[in-house]
Amino acid sequence: MDCDTLLKALVDAARGAFGANLTGVYLHGSLAMGCFNPKKSDIDLLVVVETPPGREERLALLSRLVELNKLAPAKGIELSVLERPACDPFRHPCPYVFHFSPAHLPAIQTDPVAYVEHMVGTDRDLAAHCTVLRQYGKVLWGPPIPEVFGAVAAEDYGDSILFDLSGAQEDMGRSPVDTILNLCRALAFFRQGLCLSKAQGGQWALDHLVPAYRDLIGEALD
């Protein structure tokens, strides 16, 4: 399934599950930033609801996401559901009321009811997701992004980046390209306050880091 068709199906899934409680569906990540690689990238969505969805609503969305994930690019779909009051003013770590990613498929297949009942909490990654959304994101359905998502403080975005990189030493062995480019864009933020994609971060590093790193970064960009 091509990405445009998949995105439409994901919007339909959210509308079907949440009905009038749905505020909007928003695209962030590499597909919104123009550096999507179907072999290495996932499809990143934030779904906003007015009030906490019930168990049956979450199960309905989960069922559809499991099916659509089979039609997605290799890395799959990552989706978080947020309540609108948590988005503006933004709170860090941001609370969420549902989350889906392929990493959780074993738990979902074992007991989907237990999964939706326990998949609620806070996520430090959401500060980075919402920052990217405000700068690069796309509305798939619902009000404009600035009407729903408030500004994320720079220190919260920085904390989110550091949290994401906490396992970088181990990740370098498993996914060196992603890790190298994530480190580059993190440096771009901490040195110049920039919010960049992986591709943009790699290019920034080529222009700003010492020559010894250029061949490695160039290979990651390629």
N, C-alpha and C positions, 0 to 999 in steps of 0.2 A: 504494500500500500504506500503510495507517495505521501509526503509529509502534509501537503495541503488537505488531502482527503482524510488523513489520520487526525489532523487538528480539528476538522469539522466534526468528525465522529466523537472526539473527546469533548467538544463543546456540547454536542447532543447528549452525551452520557451525563455530564454535569447538570444540564437542564432537566433531563429526565429524572435524575435522582433527587434533585433539590427543589425543583419547581420554583414557586414564587419566593422561596427563601434564598435563591441564588442572586448574588450581587454581580459577579463578573468572573470571567476566565481570562487569564493573562499569561503570555508567553515570555519567558526570560531565557538566559543561557545562550549557548552557541548559536542556536537557530535564529534567535532574535538579534544576535550580534554580528551575524554574517560570516561566521567561521565554522559552520556545521560540517562535520565529516561523518557520513553515514556508517562508516566502519568503527568509529571511535567515540561518537557523541551520543548523548541521550537527548530526549525531548523533555524540556523543563517547563512545568506549569505551576502557577499559583491560582487556586480557586478561592474566591471569597464568598462567604455566606453572611447573612444578616444575624442569624441566631444559631446556636449549636444544632447541628443536624442530629436526628434520632438514629437509633441503631439500624432500623430498616433502610433509611436513606443511605447510610454509609455502606451497608451491605449491597445495596443496589448499585452504587458507584463502583464498589470493589469488584463485583462480578463482571461488570462491563470492562473495567480496566485490565483485569486478567486476560480477557479475550482480546482486547485491542493491543495489549503488550506483545502478543504473539505475532502481530502484523507490523510491529514497530521496527526501526533500525536495531542493529545488534545489541546496543547497550540499553535499549528499552525506554520506558517512560518513568519520569520522576515527578510526582505531583504532591503538593501539600494543600490542605484546606485550612483557611484562616477565617476567624470571625472578623467582621469589619471593624469593630471597636479596637481590635489589637493592631490594626494597620495604621491608624491615624488618631492620636499620636502613636508613632511606632514605639514598641516596647522591646527591650533586649534583655535576655533572650526572648524571642518572640514565641508566644503560645500558638499551638496548632491544634486542630480538632480531628485531623485525619492525615495520614501520609501513606503514599504508595511508592515503592520502587521494586525492581526485580530482585533485589537482595533479600526481600522478605517473602518471596514466593513459597519457600518451604513452610514457613509458619502459616501463611494463608491457606495452603493446601491442607495442612494438618487440622486447623480449626479456624475458619474464617470469622466466626462469631467472637471467639476470644481475641482474635487479631483486631477487629474494629473496636472492641471494648477497651483494649489496652493501648491502641495506637493514638495516644493523646498526650500532650506534654508541652515542653518548650524545646526550641532548636536554635543553637547559636549560629547555624549556617544561614538562617533566614535573614539575618542582617545583610549578608552579602547578596543573597538572592534579591532582596527588595531594593538594594542600592542599584544593582544591575538593571532591575526592572524599571526603576524611575529614569534611568539614563538611556536604556536601549530597548526596553520592553515593548511588546505589541499587545493591543487589545484584541482578543478573539471574540469576546462578547461582553457587553456591559459598559459602565461609565468610563470616561478617560482615567488614565492611571493617576494623575495628580488629585483627582476627586476622591480617590479611595486610599491611596498610600501616602502617608506623610514622610517627611525627610528622615533619613537615618543618620544619626550622629557619626562623625568621622571616627571617633574612638570605638563605637560599636562595630562599624564596618571593619576596622583594623583588628578588633578582637575576633571577629568572625573569620577573617583571613588566617590569623594565627591558629585558630582552632582547626581549620581545614588542613593546615600544614603540619599539624602536630605529629603526624605519622609519616612525614616526608622521607625520612631516612629509610624506612621499610618500603614505602611506596616506590622509591627510586628503582628498586629491583624488579617490581611487578609492572610498573607503568612509567618508564623513564620519560617518555615524551610529555605526557600530561604533567608530571611532577616538575620537570625542568621549566616548562612554560608557566606553570602556576607560581613557581618561585620567582620567575621574571616579572610577572604582573604584580606580585606582592611587593617586590622591590620598587616598582614604579609607583605604587601607592605610598609606601613608607618614605620614599625619597622626594616625591613630587606631588603626592595627593591625587594620583590619577586612578580612575576606575577603568580598567582595560580588559579586553578579551585575552585569551591565551595567545592568539596570533599577534595581537597588538602588543602584548607584554613581551613576546619574543623579539619583535621588531624594536621596541623601546630598548631592550637589553643590548641588541646589536649596536645601537647608537650610543649607549651610555656606559657599558661595562668595558673592562680592559680587554685588549685583543685576544688574550689567552682563552677566553670563553667563546669566541665568536664561531669557531668551527662546530662546537657542540650545540650551541643554540641554533645555528643555521641548519644542522641536521634535524633537530627537533621541529623546526618550522617546516622543513621539507616533508 
